Structure formats: structure tokens, C-alpha cells
Amino acid sequence: MNAANFSLEFRLDMNEIRKLNKMYFKDLYKKRVMLFLAFMLFVVVFFDFFNLRNDNDFIQWIVGSLFLVILFLLFYYSIVDAICNMTFSLIKRLLKFERFVKKYQFSFTNSFICVRSPIGVFTHEWSCIEKAIITKDFLFLYVKDKNGYIISISNNYNDTRQMNELISFVNKNVTPITKI
């Protein structure tokens, strides 16, 4: 297969969705929530700065902002964990519905991997793949990052997904696949 024309797309099954939610989406979603909350703190402090009228207000603003930042940092991780746990418990319940499950998809082209889900779309270039391992049941792609994400793809399909094409593309153009 020519690498310039490589393109595959398929939906995920329940086993893949559960593995991806545990190994991949939880941490990426947690990062998004952390960035959003940090941005919200910055916005609150920034706009509060423009309500200053004199030098006394500036000292009160510094003390108030410092107090707000300290409170925020004290409860930051517990708030992030609570939001993520609520989201993934809701997702666990929603996985019972077929229309929700159909939103999980993989797309592979010659230049990137795209993982679509109701939580969002995550795209990785093939150069981000550090290692590929194939087992009897799964193909695992290890994404280079400080947290080392794992994309797991079920290997239990009878050519309906064209897994052989994906495996040969990864083996020839990305990284040698380790068989376990």
C-alpha cells in the first residue's frame, strides 16, 4: 500500500472504549479541566484588577487575589478530580446507548491519527508514536508525551477493519511492531 494514499476509519467497540477511557481520555480530559480552571482564575483576577480606584484598593486587591489563589490551589486537584469523576461516571452510564457509542471513532491517514469521542477530538502525528506492540487481542500505540498515553485498538476483527493494512503501515512507515 502506498503511504501517500493511506486512509482508514472505523468505530470502536465497547472493550476498546473502556480501555481508551481508562488509559487515554481520563488524563487528557483532566488536563483540559485543569487548564480551563486555571484560565478562569486568571480571568477573575485580571478583571478584578480593572475595578481598582486608588492605591488602597491596590493593596486590598493584592491581598484578596493572593487569598483567592491560595484557596484555589488548596482545592484545585480535588475540584478537578470531582469534575472528572462525575464526567466519566456519566459517560459510563451513557455507554448503554448505541447512539453515544457510535461517536467513538479512529481515523488513520498517512500523516496523523485522530481519536474522536464525545469528550473531544484528539489528533496525533505518526511521529508521536514511540512504540507499537501487538498482542493476540490488541494493537497498542504508545504516544510520546510526559504521561505516555496508550491508544489500544482491538485486533479481533475478520478484515472488517482492515487491521492488516494498519499493521503493515505502522510497521513500514512508523515504527517496528513488537509482537507479544
C-alpha positions in Angstrom: 0.0 0.0 0.0 1.3 3.5 -0.9 1.9 5.6 2.2 0.6 8.7 0.5 -2.8 7.1 -0.1 -3.2 5.5 3.3 -6.6 6.2 5.0 -8.6 4.0 7.4 -11.6 4.9 9.6 -13.6 2.7 12.0 -15.8 2.7 15.0 -14.7 1.4 18.4 -16.3 -1.5 20.2 -17.2 -1.4 23.9 -14.0 -3.1 25.0 -11.9 -0.5 23.2 -14.0 2.4 24.6 -13.5 1.2 28.1 -9.7 0.8 27.6 -9.4 4.2 26.0 -11.4 5.9 28.7 -9.1 4.4 31.4 -5.7 4.7 29.7 -6.2 7.7 27.4 -9.2 10.0 27.8 -9.1 10.4 31.6 -5.8 12.1 31.7 -6.3 14.2 28.6 -9.7 15.3 29.9 -8.2 16.1 33.3 -5.6 18.3 31.6 -8.4 20.2 29.8 -10.3 20.7 33.0 -7.1 21.9 34.8 -6.3 24.4 32.0 -9.9 25.7 32.0 -10.0 26.2 35.7 -6.6 27.9 35.7 -7.8 30.2 32.9 -10.9 31.0 34.9 -8.8 32.0 37.9 -6.7 34.2 35.7 -9.8 35.9 34.2 -11.2 36.6 37.7 -8.0 38.1 39.0 -7.4 40.1 35.8 -10.9 41.6 35.6 -10.8 42.3 39.3 -7.7 44.4 38.7 -9.6 46.8 36.5 -12.0 47.6 39.3 -9.3 49.4 41.3 -9.8 53.1 42.0 -6.9 54.2 44.2 -3.7 52.9 46.0 -5.6 51.4 48.9 -7.7 49.3 46.5 -4.4 48.0 45.0 -3.2 46.7 48.4 -6.6 45.1 49.1 -6.5 43.7 45.5 -3.1 42.1 46.1 -4.2 40.6 49.5 -7.6 39.4 48.1 -6.0 38.0 44.9 -3.4 36.2 47.0 -6.0 34.7 49.3 -8.1 33.7 46.2 -5.1 32.0 44.6 -4.2 30.1 47.8 -7.8 28.9 48.2 -7.8 27.9 44.6 -4.6 25.9 44.9 -5.8 24.2 48.1 -8.9 22.8 46.4 -7.7 22.7 42.8 -6.9 19.0 42.5 -10.0 17.9 44.4 -12.2 20.0 42.2 -10.6 18.7 39.1 -10.9 15.1 40.3 -14.6 15.6 41.2 -15.4 17.0 37.8 -13.5 14.2 36.0 -15.1 11.5 38.2 -18.6 12.9 37.6 -18.0 13.1 33.8 -16.6 9.6 33.5 -19.4 8.1 35.7 -21.9 9.9 33.4 -20.0 8.5 30.3 -20.1 5.0 31.8 -23.9 5.3 32.1 -24.2 6.7 28.6 -22.3 3.8 27.1 -25.5 1.8 27.3 -26.9 3.8 24.4 -26.0 2.9 20.8 -26.0 6.5 19.5 -23.5 7.5 22.1 -21.2 4.6 21.4 -21.2 5.4 17.6 -19.5 8.7 18.4 -16.2 6.9 19.2 -14.0 6.5 16.1 -10.5 6.1 14.9 -9.2 7.7 11.8 -5.8 6.9 10.4 -4.2 8.7 7.5 -0.6 8.9 6.2 0.2 11.8 8.4 -1.9 11.6 11.6 -4.1 9.5 14.0 -7.4 11.0 15.0 -9.3 9.7 18.0 -12.9 11.0 18.1 -15.1 10.8 21.1 -18.0 12.7 22.8 -15.3 14.2 25.1 -13.5 15.7 22.1 -11.2 15.0 19.2 -7.5 14.3 19.8 -5.1 14.2 16.9 -1.5 12.9 17.0 1.1 12.8 14.2 2.6 9.5 13.5 6.0 10.9 14.6 4.5 11.0 18.1 4.3 7.2 18.2 7.2 5.9 20.3 6.4 2.2 20.2 3.9 -0.2 18.7 3.1 -3.6 20.3 0.7 -6.2 19.0 -0.8 -9.0 21.1 -3.4 -11.6 20.3 -6.2 -9.2 21.1 -4.9 -5.7 20.7 -2.6 -3.3 18.9 -1.1 -0.8 21.3 0.3 2.5 20.1 2.4 4.4 22.7 2.2 8.1 22.3 5.3 10.2 23.2 4.3 12.5 26.0 5.4 13.1 29.5 2.5 10.9 30.6 2.9 8.3 27.9 -0.6 7.7 26.5 -1.6 4.4 25.1 -4.0 4.0 22.2 -5.4 0.5 22.1 -7.0 -1.0 19.0 -8.8 -4.3 19.1 -7.3 -6.9 16.9 -10.3 -9.3 16.9 -11.9 -8.4 13.6 -12.0 -10.5 10.5 -10.8 -8.0 7.9 -13.8 -5.7 8.5 -11.4 -3.1 9.8 -8.5 -3.8 7.5 -6.2 -4.3 10.5 -3.6 -5.9 8.3 -3.3 -2.7 6.3 -2.9 -0.7 9.5 -0.4 -3.1 11.0 1.7 -3.1 7.8 1.6 0.7 7.5 2.8 1.1 11.1 5.5 -1.5 10.6 6.8 0.0 7.4 6.4 3.8 7.9 6.2 4.5 11.7 8.0 2.0 13.9 8.7 -1.7 14.0 5.9 -3.6 15.8 6.9 -5.7 18.7 4.9 -9.0 18.9 4.0 -10.4 22.2 
